[in-house]
């Protein structure tokens, strides 16, 4: 029944926006309903900071606009979660790190400002892997995020929500927000979306401004929307995207009307299936899900094409050289001098302060990546590692360009497994890194890629399918995603135990 708090939190972006515009319910009612859900779900640890007043203030402004007959914007009346990597003026922006704990920016990131201008409100800042480094949301200084899904085997082991955007994915799946921002450097929107049964798209590199987002690896980082379905992602991406002169890598291109042009009709479209992604010992449920996705797109009118991406096997090693190298450079700014944490032992000199601050401020995974990055950029190793990795990256991009001569989009699994238990992979960083095996190639090539839920595995956990598109073709990715969404009819949600 519209207006009741139980049903309002079941609504997605489009339903809330259209319902507020039609007067079926007020933006304030929506904000109050989601604020209540956030407050009641602290055990999931999805939010680092809740901002119920900010959500209500934005909602009141939308209701006042509606009363005057003014336009409400693409996201009018929709309260969202903001990944705590985006600078929000006057609200803690920590990147889930002790290094930036209590940092209050004096400015707003371009992406968050665009969302507020489009009529969205902020429910709070969402937890993530520290400095966006991780695939399970276990590296946060503020504790693990817990996936709202549970295995159906009777056990109730806490599961990882994916990473780094694990707070975003878990909050959407648990109905704490209808949508959230994410960032994707090597799969950090797509893999958590797959683990929690939601949708998420990483747009073409440069489509969304990076200004005001805490940097991890600048040539890879890209913001994108995470939401319950493909249409909601299209709406939110339209609000987030656009040229920004403050970001030198921003695409100076008009923002397409992705929502208006959405179509699940795949007639005349060719879908590439990369043979290199069929790996030895592949999870049986993931392989079945992929085959099912191929069948669905065929039924929607697509022609299935066998393609080769020969340098796929080198993508992960190249990524784990390029990303840490850029991270070691970007994170050099956290030195205890200008802002953030300062650890100054008694009688310490400048070098001692640097060492003490960075030792206390960074977590183990961040330190590991800084050390790897510093090593591969050091004299004597630069050409052997970093230069080689950049050459491999070029070859991977070339593989995709060649593949897109014979297909329009590419279909692959999002992740090699469903959600794993917290603690299951922390002792072996390499097995954790392998979680990104299907996601990293599109990131290295700067291509748009999306995960959509495709069903459940035998343990009752969600599996995602990934669609990769050609440069600037978010529309093709969203359309193929919509075709899978219609065929999969994925309406399952986690049983509420929190």
Residue pairs with C-beta under 8 A, 6 or more apart in sequence:
1 7
2 8
2 19
2 24
2 25
3 24
3 25
3 29
5 29
5 32
5 33
5 36
8 16
8 25
8 29
8 30
8 33
8 34
9 33
9 34
9 37
9 175
9 176
9 178
10 175
11 19
11 30
11 178
12 178
12 179
12 227
12 228
12 229
12 231
12 232
13 75
13 78
13 178
13 179
13 227
13 228
13 231
13 232
13 235
13 236
14 231
14 232
14 235
16 30
16 77
16 78
16 178
17 72
17 74
17 75
17 76
17 77
17 78
17 119
17 235
19 25
19 77
20 26
20 27
20 30
20 62
20 63
20 66
20 72
20 76
20 77
20 78
21 66
21 72
21 76
21 77
23 66
26 59
26 63
26 77
27 58
27 59
27 60
27 62
27 63
27 66
27 76
27 77
27 121
28 56
28 59
28 60
28 63
30 59
30 77
30 78
30 79
31 52
31 55
31 56
31 58
31 59
31 79
31 121
31 123
32 56
34 55
34 79
34 123
34 176
34 177
34 178
35 50
35 52
35 55
35 56
35 79
35 123
37 174
37 175
37 176
38 47
38 50
38 52
38 123
38 124
38 171
38 176
38 177
39 50
39 52
40 498
41 174
41 176
41 498
43 146
43 498
44 145
44 146
44 148
44 170
44 171
44 174
44 176
44 498
45 127
45 142
45 143
45 144
45 145
45 146
45 167
46 81
46 126
46 127
46 145
46 167
46 168
46 170
46 171
46 174
46 176
47 81
47 123
47 124
47 125
47 126
47 127
47 167
47 171
47 176
48 84
48 92
48 94
48 96
48 124
48 125
48 126
48 127
48 140
48 142
48 167
49 84
49 91
49 92
49 124
49 125
50 123
50 124
51 91
51 122
51 123
51 124
51 125
52 123
52 124
54 91
54 121
54 122
54 123
55 79
55 121
55 122
55 123
56 121
57 121
58 79
58 116
58 119
58 120
58 121
58 122
59 77
59 79
59 121
62 72
62 76
62 77
62 119
62 121
63 77
65 71
65 72
65 76
65 119
66 72
66 76
72 119
73 117
73 118
73 119
73 120
73 239
74 118
74 119
74 235
74 238
74 239
75 115
75 118
75 119
75 120
75 235
75 236
75 239
76 118
76 119
77 119
77 121
78 119
78 120
78 121
78 178
78 179
79 120
79 121
79 122
79 123
79 177
79 178
80 115
80 120
80 121
80 122
80 123
80 177
80 178
80 179
80 180
80 181
80 236
81 122
81 123
81 124
81 125
81 126
81 167
81 168
81 171
81 172
81 176
81 177
81 179
81 180
81 181
82 88
82 112
82 122
82 124
82 125
82 126
82 180
82 181
83 125
83 126
83 128
83 165
83 167
83 168
83 180
83 181
83 182
83 183
84 92
84 93
84 94
84 95
84 96
84 125
84 126
84 127
84 128
84 167
85 93
85 95
85 128
85 132
85 183
85 213
85 214
86 93
86 109
86 111
86 112
86 181
86 212
86 213
86 223
87 93
87 105
87 107
87 108
87 109
87 112
87 212
87 213
87 214
88 105
88 108
88 109
88 112
88 122
88 125
89 105
89 106
89 107
89 108
90 104
90 105
91 104
91 105
91 122
91 125
92 101
92 102
92 103
92 104
92 125
93 100
93 103
93 104
93 105
93 125
93 214
94 100
94 101
94 102
94 103
94 125
94 141
94 142
95 128
95 130
95 131
95 132
95 214
96 127
96 128
96 129
96 130
96 131
96 139
96 140
96 141
96 142
97 130
97 131
97 141
97 361
97 362
97 363
97 366
98 141
98 341
98 360
98 361
98 362
98 363
99 334
99 340
99 341
99 357
99 361
99 362
100 214
100 334
100 340
100 341
101 141
101 341
103 339
103 340
105 212
107 212
108 116
108 212
109 209
109 211
109 212
109 213
110 209
110 211
110 212
110 244
110 246
110 247
111 181
111 208
111 209
111 212
111 213
111 223
111 240
112 122
112 181
112 212
113 212
114 239
114 240
114 242
115 181
115 236
115 239
115 240
116 122
118 239
120 239
123 176
123 177
126 165
126 167
126 168
126 171
126 180
127 137
127 140
127 142
127 143
127 145
127 166
127 167
128 137
128 140
128 163
128 164
128 165
128 166
128 167
128 168
129 135
129 136
129 137
129 138
129 139
129 140
129 163
129 164
129 166
129 188
129 365
130 139
130 140
130 141
130 362
130 363
130 365
130 366
131 214
131 216
131 327
131 331
131 362
131 366
132 164
132 165
132 183
132 185
132 188
132 214
132 216
132 221
133 139
133 164
133 216
133 327
133 365
133 366
133 369
134 163
134 164
134 365
134 432
135 160
135 162
135 163
135 164
135 187
135 188
135 191
135 432
135 433
135 435
135 436
136 160
136 161
136 162
136 163
136 166
136 420
136 422
136 425
136 426
136 432
136 435
137 144
137 145
137 160
137 161
137 162
137 163
137 164
137 166
137 167
137 170
137 192
138 144
138 160
138 163
138 422
138 423
138 426
139 163
139 363
139 364
139 365
139 366
141 363
144 158
144 160
144 422
145 161
145 166
145 167
145 170
146 158
146 159
146 161
146 170
146 422
146 498
147 158
147 159
147 160
147 161
147 162
147 166
147 169
147 170
147 173
147 195
147 196
147 419
147 494
148 161
148 170
148 173
148 174
148 196
148 494
148 496
148 497
148 498
149 159
149 173
149 195
149 196
149 197
149 419
149 460
149 461
149 462
149 494
150 156
150 157
150 159
150 460
150 494
150 495
150 497
151 157
151 159
151 459
151 460
151 461
152 459
152 460
153 459
156 497
157 421
157 422
158 421
158 422
159 195
159 419
159 420
159 421
159 422
159 461
160 166
160 195
160 419
160 420
160 421
160 422
160 424
161 167
161 169
161 170
161 173
161 192
161 195
161 196
161 419
162 169
162 191
162 192
162 193
162 194
162 195
162 196
162 415
162 419
163 188
163 191
163 192
164 183
164 185
164 188
164 192
165 180
165 182
165 183
165 184
165 188
165 189
165 192
165 200
165 226
166 192
167 180
168 180
168 181
168 182
168 192
168 226
169 180
169 182
169 192
169 193
169 195
169 196
169 198
169 200
169 226
170 192
170 196
171 177
171 180
172 178
172 179
172 180
172 196
172 198
172 226
172 227
172 228
173 196
173 197
173 198
173 493
173 494
174 494
174 496
174 498
175 493
178 227
178 228
178 232
179 225
179 226
179 227
179 228
179 232
179 233
179 236
180 225
180 226
180 227
181 223
181 224
181 225
181 226
181 240
182 188
182 189
182 192
182 193
182 200
182 223
182 224
182 225
182 226
183 189
183 213
183 216
183 221
183 222
183 223
183 224
184 190
184 200
184 202
184 221
184 222
184 223
184 224
184 439
184 443
185 216
185 217
185 220
185 221
185 222
185 323
185 443
186 220
186 319
186 323
186 436
186 439
186 440
186 443
187 414
187 415
187 435
187 436
187 438
187 439
187 440
187 443
189 200
189 201
189 202
189 224
189 226
189 451
190 200
190 202
190 414
190 415
190 439
190 449
190 450
190 451
190 464
190 466
191 414
191 415
191 435
191 436
191 439
191 451
191 464
192 200
192 226
193 199
193 200
193 226
193 414
193 451
193 452
193 453
193 464
194 414
194 415
194 418
194 451
194 453
194 462
194 463
194 464
194 466
195 415
195 418
195 419
195 461
195 462
195 464
196 419
196 462
197 453
197 462
197 464
197 490
197 492
197 493
197 494
198 226
198 227
198 228
198 453
199 226
199 227
199 228
199 229
199 230
199 232
199 233
199 450
199 451
199 452
199 453
199 481
199 485
200 224
200 225
200 226
200 227
200 233
200 450
200 451
201 224
201 225
201 233
201 237
201 448
201 449
201 450
201 451
201 474
201 477
201 478
201 481
202 222
202 224
202 442
202 443
202 448
202 449
202 450
203 222
203 224
203 237
203 241
203 448
203 474
204 222
204 251
204 446
204 447
204 448
204 471
204 472
204 473
204 474
205 219
205 220
205 222
205 249
205 446
205 447
206 222
206 247
206 249
206 250
206 251
206 446
207 222
207 237
207 241
207 251
207 448
207 472
207 474
208 222
208 223
208 224
208 237
208 240
208 241
208 242
209 223
209 242
209 243
209 244
209 246
209 247
209 250
210 218
210 221
210 222
210 223
210 247
210 249
210 250
211 244
211 246
211 247
211 250
213 221
213 223
215 221
215 326
215 330
216 323
216 326
216 327
216 330
217 322
217 323
217 324
217 325
217 326
217 327
217 330
218 249
218 326
218 330
219 249
219 322
219 326
220 319
220 322
220 323
220 326
220 443
220 444
222 443
222 446
223 240
224 233
224 237
224 240
225 232
225 233
225 236
225 237
225 240
226 233
227 233
227 236
229 485
230 262
230 450
230 452
230 478
230 481
230 482
230 485
231 259
231 262
231 482
233 450
233 478
233 481
234 258
234 259
234 262
234 478
235 259
237 258
237 474
238 255
238 256
238 257
238 258
238 259
241 255
242 255
243 250
243 251
243 252
243 253
244 250
251 472
253 472
256 474
256 475
258 474
258 475
258 478
261 475
262 478
262 479
262 482
263 479
263 482
264 300
264 479
264 482
264 483
264 485
264 486
265 300
265 301
265 479
265 483
266 297
266 300
266 301
266 302
266 479
266 480
266 483
267 300
267 301
267 302
268 301
269 301
269 302
269 303
269 408
269 409
269 476
269 479
269 480
270 302
270 303
270 304
270 305
270 406
270 407
270 408
271 294
271 297
271 298
271 302
271 303
271 304
271 305
271 407
271 408
271 409
271 410
271 411
271 480
272 305
272 306
272 307
272 403
272 404
272 406
272 407
272 409
272 410
272 411
273 294
273 304
273 305
273 306
273 307
273 410
273 411
273 412
274 307
274 308
274 309
274 312
274 403
274 410
274 412
275 306
275 307
275 308
276 308
276 309
276 310
276 312
276 313
277 309
277 312
277 412
277 413
277 438
278 287
279 416
279 437
282 416
283 416
283 417
283 418
283 457
285 418
285 457
285 458
285 463
286 413
286 415
286 416
286 417
286 418
286 457
286 463
287 413
289 413
289 454
289 455
289 457
289 463
289 465
290 411
290 412
290 413
290 465
292 454
292 455
293 411
293 454
293 465
293 484
294 304
294 411
296 483
296 484
296 487
296 488
297 304
297 411
297 480
297 483
297 484
298 304
299 487
300 483
300 486
300 487
302 480
302 483
305 406
305 407
307 403
307 406
307 407
307 410
308 399
308 403
309 396
309 399
309 400
309 403
309 441
310 399
311 392
311 395
311 396
311 399
312 396
312 399
312 441
314 392
314 395
314 396
315 392
315 396
315 437
315 440
315 441
315 444
316 433
316 434
316 436
316 437
316 440
317 389
317 392
318 389
318 392
318 393
318 396
318 444
319 436
319 440
319 443
319 444
320 372
320 433
321 372
321 376
321 385
321 386
321 388
321 389
322 386
322 389
322 390
322 393
322 444
323 369
323 373
324 369
324 370
324 372
324 373
324 376
325 372
325 373
325 376
325 377
325 386
325 389
326 373
327 366
327 369
327 370
327 373
328 369
328 370
328 371
328 372
328 373
328 374
328 377
329 373
329 377
331 362
331 366
331 370
334 340
334 341
334 357
334 358
334 361
334 362
335 354
335 357
335 358
336 342
336 343
336 344
336 353
336 354
336 356
336 357
336 358
336 361
340 361
341 357
341 360
341 361
342 353
342 357
343 353
343 356
343 357
343 359
343 360
343 361
344 353
344 356
344 357
345 352
345 353
345 356
348 356
358 367
362 370
365 429
368 429
375 381
375 385
376 382
376 385
376 386
376 389
377 386
393 444
393 445
396 441
396 444
396 445
397 444
397 445
397 446
400 410
400 441
400 442
400 445
400 447
400 468
400 470
403 410
404 470
408 469
408 470
408 473
408 476
409 467
409 468
409 469
409 470
409 473
409 476
409 477
409 480
410 467
410 468
410 469
411 465
411 466
411 467
411 468
411 480
412 438
412 465
412 466
412 468
413 438
413 463
413 464
413 465
413 466
414 438
414 439
414 451
414 463
414 464
414 465
414 466
415 435
415 438
415 439
415 464
416 434
416 435
416 437
416 438
417 435
418 457
418 459
418 461
418 462
418 463
419 461
419 462
425 431
425 432
425 435
426 432
438 466
439 449
439 466
441 468
442 448
442 449
442 466
442 468
443 449
446 471
447 468
447 469
447 470
447 471
448 468
448 469
448 471
448 472
448 473
448 474
448 477
449 466
449 467
449 468
449 469
449 477
450 466
450 467
450 477
450 478
450 481
451 464
451 465
451 466
452 464
452 465
452 467
452 481
452 484
452 485
452 488
453 462
453 463
453 464
453 485
453 488
453 490
454 463
454 464
454 465
454 484
454 488
454 490
455 462
455 463
455 488
455 490
456 462
456 463
456 492
457 463
462 490
462 492
465 484
467 477
467 480
467 481
467 484
468 477
469 476
469 477
469 480
470 476
